[in-house]
Amino acid sequence: MNSAYWEARACRFAIRGDGLAAVCSYGMPAFYNRMIDWCQRLALGRWLQVRPDQQVLDVGCGVGRWSCRLAARGASVTGVDLSSTMIEQARRRAALQGVAGRGRFLAQDLAALQVAGRFDLILGVTVLQHILEPEALRAAVRHLASSLAPDGTLVLLEAAPERAVTRCNSPIFQARPRGEYLRLFEACGLSLQAVTGVDPAPFKSWLLPPMRRIPRALRVPALAAATLLSIPIDVPFGRIAVKHSWHAVFVLKRTGGRS
């Protein structure tokens, strides 16, 4: 991944408010990113029921929004992120929320991950979609697999449409077809336990590619319209409308279970 890009993004937005503009949709208005955050919470909720003292690894932890939530539930959380500024903000937010004692935060590249021990739960939210080099992507998934405890669970939320869709791809983002991820997971020794949806409404992915061509005065109203149109679809149907969802939640375990 491009560490300079992520550090610049963090320096610009991670220190502002809830930091969602740094970790959701880059620099977008607060209402838009809060909608994304809400849909992600709904999609991940059933998979993040941790027990006290479980060991959790949060990769691409950003400003610590998931790490702090899991630590507040009693888990022992290790958060890693490519950006040192993100890590500083995650530590600060953990301290403000009174969970610093159950969290540690490390600046690391997932493709070269080095963390001691095995984890009961590994969480990654919109991380792999930003690793564009095939070898780095494979290395990242192998590190995730090897860091899982024998009976641990890996939960990944990624842009993974059912069919190839390239309209939103960029030099720092790729929406890989779902099947491409499934083949990669299998090759890296992971077995799929479940796949659920996140955001089946198509309006945001239709709007984002032409955003720069929309007159500045109309951009926020256009985003507001796309957000409002998405809510009645994404919120009640996101988890079950899997085939139509732009993002997917993959729930994985090590192949063969206990070892």
Buried (B, 14 or more C-beta within 10 A) or exposed (E): BEEEBBBEBBBBBBBEEBBBBBBBBBEBBEEBBBBBBBBBEBBBEEBBEBEEEBBBBBBBBBBBBBBBBBBBBBBBBBBBBBBBBBBBBBBBBBEEBEBBEBBBBBBBBBBEBEBEEBBBBBBBBBBBBBBBEEEBBBBBBBBBBEBBBEEBBBBBBBBBBBEEBEEBBEEBEBBBBBEEBBEBBEEBBBEEEEBBBBBBBBBBBEBBEEEEEBEEEEBBEBBEEBBEBBEEBBBEBBBEBBEBBBBBBBBBBBEEEEE
